[in-house]
Amino acid sequence: MINNRLKHFLFVTCLFSVTSIAALWSWNTLSELFDWSSAQYKHVLAIFILFMIVKWSLFGRYRTLSPFVKGNPDHSL
């Protein structure tokens, strides 16, 4: 059980690191092409935290749209 949690934690940590570095690299590449301001790693972290806050506030554990998408007859519009 603990080994599965550790694997999950390491997977999420590595995925977050790779995604954030790729986002920083792609933004800075586009900023050179279009003369935008370049970003630092702290800006990428702030955007990811903002995305997580918006996701949790709109699609929290009990506020999902899955019953509507799956066509559950108990939750009809």
N, CA, C and O of each residue as an XYZ file, in Angstrom:
308
protein
N       0.822     -1.194      0.000
C       0.000      0.000      0.000
C       0.866      1.258      0.000
O       0.640      2.180     -0.783
N       1.852      1.283      0.881
C       2.727      2.453      0.953
C       3.566      2.549     -0.321
O       3.837      3.647     -0.808
N       3.975      1.399     -0.859
C       4.765      1.396     -2.069
C       3.973      1.981     -3.241
O       4.540      2.706     -4.058
N       2.682      1.682     -3.338
C       1.841      2.255     -4.388
C       1.692      3.758     -4.215
O       1.706      4.498     -5.199
N       1.550      4.216     -2.986
C       1.452      5.653     -2.742
C       2.749      6.358     -3.097
O       2.734      7.460     -3.646
N       3.867      5.724     -2.784
C       5.163      6.310     -3.107
C       5.355      6.384     -4.619
O       5.845      7.389     -5.134
N       4.970      5.323     -5.333
C       5.062      5.344     -6.791
C       4.181      6.438     -7.375
O       4.594      7.152     -8.288
N       2.975      6.569     -6.852
C       2.055      7.599     -7.337
C       2.619      8.990     -7.060
O       2.574      9.861     -7.930
N       3.141      9.202     -5.873
C       3.720     10.496     -5.514
C       4.906     10.836     -6.412
O       5.019     11.963     -6.895
N       5.787      9.865     -6.635
C       6.944     10.114     -7.494
C       6.524     10.369     -8.939
O       7.113     11.217     -9.610
N       5.516      9.650     -9.425
C       5.022      9.860    -10.780
C       4.449     11.263    -10.939
O       4.742     11.945    -11.921
N       3.641     11.693     -9.987
C       3.037     13.019    -10.057
C       4.095     14.104     -9.945
O       4.024     15.114    -10.645
N       5.067     13.908     -9.082
C       6.141     14.886     -8.930
C       6.964     15.007    -10.212
O       7.269     16.115    -10.652
N       7.318     13.886    -10.804
C       8.081     13.921    -12.057
C       7.259     14.513    -13.188
O       7.779     15.285    -13.993
N       5.990     14.165    -13.259
C       5.127     14.711    -14.302
C       4.981     16.222    -14.160
O       5.023     16.948    -15.153
N       4.809     16.694    -12.934
C       4.709     18.129    -12.693
C       6.004     18.840    -13.071
O       5.973     19.906    -13.687
N       7.130     18.260    -12.709
C       8.420     18.885    -13.027
C       8.637     18.977    -14.533
O       9.035     20.022    -15.047
N       8.377     17.895    -15.225
C       8.582     17.890    -16.672
C       7.613     18.848    -17.356
O       8.002     19.573    -18.272
N       6.366     18.855    -16.923
C       5.368     19.735    -17.526
C       5.696     21.202    -17.278
O       5.575     22.027    -18.184
N       6.105     21.528    -16.074
C       6.413     22.926    -15.779
C       7.657     23.397    -16.522
O       7.703     24.539    -16.980
N       8.652     22.549    -16.649
C       9.851     22.929    -17.405
C       9.511     23.083    -18.882
O      10.003     24.005    -19.532
N       8.681     22.200    -19.420
C       8.282     22.311    -20.822
C       7.456     23.574    -21.055
O       7.592     24.219    -22.094
N       6.606     23.930    -20.101
C       5.814     25.152    -20.240
C       6.711     26.385    -20.214
O       6.507     27.317    -20.992
N       7.694     26.395    -19.330
C       8.630     27.520    -19.277
C       9.437     27.628    -20.569
O       9.611     28.720    -21.109
N       9.922     26.508    -21.052
C      10.697     26.514    -22.290
C       9.857     26.993    -23.474
O      10.315     27.805    -24.278
N       8.632     26.489    -23.577
C       7.795     26.884    -24.712
C       7.407     28.357    -24.626
O       7.378     29.040    -25.650
N       7.109     28.862    -23.432
C       6.772     30.276    -23.308
C       7.961     31.155    -23.680
O       7.807     32.137    -24.407
N       9.128     30.810    -23.189
C      10.301     31.626    -23.494
C      10.677     31.543    -24.972
O      11.205     32.507    -25.526
N      10.413     30.416    -25.612
C      10.644     30.314    -27.053
C       9.684     31.215    -27.811
O      10.089     31.931    -28.728
N       8.417     31.182    -27.432
C       7.442     32.054    -28.087
C       7.711     33.530    -27.794
O       7.470     34.392    -28.639
N       8.202     33.809    -26.608
C       8.477     35.211    -26.266
C       9.611     35.781    -27.110
O       9.611     36.971    -27.422
N      10.565     34.952    -27.479
C      11.628     35.424    -28.368
C      11.099     35.678    -29.769
O      11.536     36.613    -30.442
N      10.160     34.850    -30.212
C       9.625     35.009    -31.564
C       8.738     36.240    -31.707
O       8.779     36.924    -32.729
N       7.938     36.522    -30.682
C       6.954     37.597    -30.779
C       7.292     38.821    -29.936
O       6.439     39.690    -29.755
N       8.509     38.912    -29.417
C       8.957     40.030    -28.587
C       8.089     40.246    -27.350
O       7.782     41.382    -26.989
N       7.703     39.162    -26.714
C       6.995     39.240    -25.439
C       8.027     39.212    -24.322
O       9.213     38.989    -24.564
N       7.570     39.437    -23.108
C       8.495     39.341    -21.981
C       8.721     37.872    -21.630
O       7.811     37.049    -21.737
N       9.924     37.562    -21.219
C      10.232     36.180    -20.867
C       9.760     35.889    -19.442
O       9.598     36.798    -18.628
N       9.547     34.619    -19.163
C       9.048     34.199    -17.858
C      10.158     33.521    -17.071
O      11.120     33.003    -17.638
N      10.003     33.535    -15.757
C      10.892     32.802    -14.873
C      10.127     31.602    -14.343
O       8.914     31.495    -14.523
N      10.845     30.703    -13.690
C      10.209     29.484    -13.197
C       9.135     29.793    -12.153
O       8.138     29.077    -12.065
N       9.325     30.835    -11.374
C       8.327     31.183    -10.357
C       7.008     31.603    -10.997
O       5.947     31.413    -10.402
N       7.058     32.173    -12.210
C       5.829     32.545    -12.904
C       5.071     31.302    -13.366
O       3.842     31.256    -13.312
N       5.814     30.302    -13.818
C       5.171     29.053    -14.244
C       4.524     28.362    -13.046
O       3.414     27.842    -13.160
N       5.199     28.351    -11.912
C       4.614     27.755    -10.709
C       3.350     28.494    -10.287
O       2.376     27.871     -9.863
N       3.363     29.803    -10.401
C       2.176     30.579    -10.033
C       1.005     30.268    -10.959
O      -0.135     30.188    -10.501
N       1.265     30.091    -12.250
C       0.194     29.741    -13.191
C      -0.367     28.366    -12.873
O      -1.584     28.179    -12.896
N       0.507     27.384    -12.573
C       0.024     26.050    -12.229
C      -0.810     26.076    -10.952
O      -1.828     25.390    -10.866
N      -0.398     26.849     -9.974
C      -1.175     26.955     -8.733
C      -2.519     27.617     -9.010
O      -3.537     27.207     -8.454
N      -2.530     28.633     -9.863
C      -3.789     29.270    -10.241
C      -4.715     28.287    -10.955
O      -5.915     28.255    -10.683
N      -4.164     27.487    -11.866
C      -4.975     26.480    -12.552
C      -5.545     25.455    -11.577
O      -6.693     25.036    -11.725
N      -4.758     25.048    -10.583
C      -5.249     24.080     -9.601
C      -6.361     24.683     -8.746
O      -7.337     23.999     -8.436
N      -6.230     25.939     -8.366
C      -7.271     26.596     -7.575
C      -8.566     26.697     -8.372
O      -9.645     26.425     -7.845
N      -8.461     27.085     -9.637
C      -9.659     27.186    -10.479
C     -10.286     25.816    -10.675
O     -11.509     25.687    -10.622
N      -9.472     24.790    -10.901
C      -9.997     23.444    -11.079
C     -10.719     22.965     -9.826
O     -11.821     22.423     -9.911
N     -10.106     23.163     -8.672
C     -10.725     22.710     -7.434
C     -11.984     23.501     -7.102
O     -12.924     22.949     -6.529
N     -12.016     24.775     -7.449
C     -13.211     25.560     -7.136
C     -14.356     25.242     -8.091
O     -15.517     25.247     -7.681
N     -14.051     24.967     -9.351
C     -15.112     24.662    -10.306
C     -15.485     23.189    -10.332
O     -16.661     22.846    -10.456
N     -14.496     22.321    -10.216
C     -14.735     20.889    -10.331
C     -14.215     20.167     -9.109
O     -13.350     19.298     -9.216
N     -14.734     20.519     -7.953
C     -14.335     19.854     -6.725
C     -14.845     18.437     -6.695
O     -15.405     17.951     -7.677
N     -14.658     17.784     -5.594
C     -15.038     16.375     -5.479
C     -16.524     16.169     -5.691
O     -16.919     15.188     -6.321
N     -17.347     17.050     -5.191
C     -18.792     16.870     -5.292
C     -19.431     17.746     -6.358
O     -20.652     17.733     -6.515
N     -18.629     18.504     -7.090
C     -19.170     19.387     -8.120
C     -18.689     18.986     -9.499
O     -18.203     19.832    -10.250
N     -18.811     17.727     -9.846
C     -18.355     17.284    -11.155
C     -19.523     17.255    -12.124
O     -20.686     17.234    -11.722
N     -19.195     17.256    -13.384
C     -20.206     17.190    -14.430
C     -20.363     15.780    -14.977
O     -21.082     15.583    -15.957
N     -19.708     14.790    -14.368
C     -19.725     13.441    -14.917
C     -21.118     12.822    -14.971
O     -21.393     12.108    -15.936
N     -22.031     13.042    -13.998
C     -23.366     12.461    -14.167
C     -24.089     13.016    -15.389
O     -24.885     12.311    -16.010
N     -23.821     14.266    -15.739
C     -24.470     14.852    -16.908
C     -23.844     14.338    -18.197
O     -24.539     14.119    -19.189
N     -22.545     14.148    -18.178
C     -21.847     13.691    -19.375
C     -22.155     12.228    -19.648
O     -22.333     11.842    -20.803
N     -22.221     11.411    -18.607
C     -22.473      9.986    -18.776
C     -23.926      9.686    -19.097
O     -24.249      8.570    -19.503
N     -24.794     10.647    -18.924
C     -26.192     10.410    -19.216
C     -26.908      9.675    -18.090
O     -27.797      8.863    -18.348
N     -26.535      9.950    -16.857
C     -27.164      9.321    -15.712
C     -28.612      9.813    -15.593
O     -28.837     11.019    -15.489
N     -29.591      8.911    -15.607
C     -30.987      9.358    -15.557
C     -31.389      9.981    -14.227
O     -32.404     10.674    -14.149
N     -30.593      9.739    -13.168
C     -30.930     10.317    -11.869
C     -30.660     11.814    -11.816
O     -31.255     12.522    -11.004
N     -29.780     12.298    -12.664
C     -29.398     13.712    -12.657
C     -29.698     14.332    -14.020
O     -28.783     14.733    -14.740
N     -30.928     14.406    -14.355
C     -31.266     14.987    -15.654
C     -31.347     16.503    -15.546
O     -31.625     17.049    -14.478
N     -31.103     17.164    -16.651
C     -31.168     18.620    -16.677
C     -32.611     18.981    -16.794
O     -32.950     20.164    -16.837
